[in-house]
Amino acid sequence: MKFYSRKLIKPGDLNANNTLFGGALLRWIDEESGIYAMTKLGTQKVVTKYMSEIDFISSGKQGDVIEIGMEFISVGRTSITLKCEVRNIFSKKKIISIDKIVFVKVDQHEKPEPHGVTLEMINQNEPIA
């Protein structure tokens, strides 16, 4: 798993328990995984199709710095599947794990469209875009 971005947990990111609000974290994950999918597929026309069970393992607190990791799982005709892990950058304590996030390339009518990217292209470990 490679960790691509970092976030500082600020007061506006907290819930009533003064810990990281799950919705804020999921927004960051969706954005980061979407960018990852765009770079691997070479297009901005991707949408989130599916997220598997989300496992909240521990919480983050104000002032913590977290990092969001992505790992490529598979590629389909119109889709790409990723895995995500978020952890505290200093303690390395895992905060959340998502086994499967699926993005689909869409056309101008928001319908699935083949992306033409192969497993070999993705395994080159270089962004397509």
Residue pairs with C-beta under 8 A, 6 or more apart in sequence:
1 69
1 70
1 71
1 83
1 85
2 69
2 70
2 71
3 67
3 68
3 69
3 87
4 32
4 36
4 67
4 68
4 69
4 70
5 28
5 32
5 67
5 68
6 65
6 66
6 67
6 68
6 89
7 28
7 65
7 66
7 67
7 68
8 63
8 64
8 65
9 20
9 60
9 61
9 62
9 63
9 64
9 65
9 66
10 62
11 62
13 20
13 21
13 24
13 62
14 20
14 21
14 62
15 21
15 22
17 59
18 61
18 62
19 59
19 60
19 61
20 59
20 60
20 61
20 64
20 66
20 95
22 56
25 60
25 66
25 86
25 95
25 96
26 54
28 68
28 86
29 68
29 84
29 86
29 96
29 98
29 101
30 48
32 68
32 70
32 84
33 48
33 70
33 82
33 84
33 101
33 103
34 46
34 48
34 103
36 70
36 82
37 46
37 80
37 82
37 103
38 44
38 46
38 129
39 127
39 128
39 129
40 72
40 75
40 80
40 117
40 122
40 127
40 128
41 80
41 103
41 105
41 115
41 117
41 128
42 115
42 117
42 127
42 128
42 129
43 105
43 115
43 129
45 105
45 106
45 107
45 113
46 80
46 103
46 104
46 105
46 106
47 103
47 104
47 106
47 110
48 101
48 102
48 103
49 79
49 102
49 103
49 104
50 100
50 101
50 102
51 98
51 100
51 101
51 102
52 98
52 99
52 100
52 101
53 98
53 99
54 96
54 97
54 98
55 96
55 97
55 98
56 95
56 96
57 94
57 95
57 96
57 97
58 88
58 93
58 94
58 95
59 95
60 66
60 88
60 95
64 88
64 90
65 88
65 89
65 90
66 86
66 87
66 88
66 89
66 95
67 86
67 87
67 89
68 84
68 85
68 86
69 84
69 85
69 86
69 87
70 82
70 83
70 84
71 82
71 83
71 84
71 85
72 80
72 81
72 82
72 122
73 81
73 82
73 83
73 100
74 80
74 81
74 119
75 81
75 117
75 118
75 119
75 122
77 114
77 115
78 104
78 105
78 112
78 113
78 114
78 115
79 102
79 103
79 104
79 105
79 112
80 102
80 103
80 115
80 117
80 122
81 100
81 101
81 102
81 103
82 100
82 101
82 102
82 103
83 98
83 99
83 100
83 101
84 96
84 97
84 98
84 101
85 94
85 96
85 97
85 98
86 94
86 95
86 96
86 97
87 93
87 94
87 95
88 95
104 112
105 112
105 113
105 114
105 115
106 112
106 113
107 113
117 128
121 128
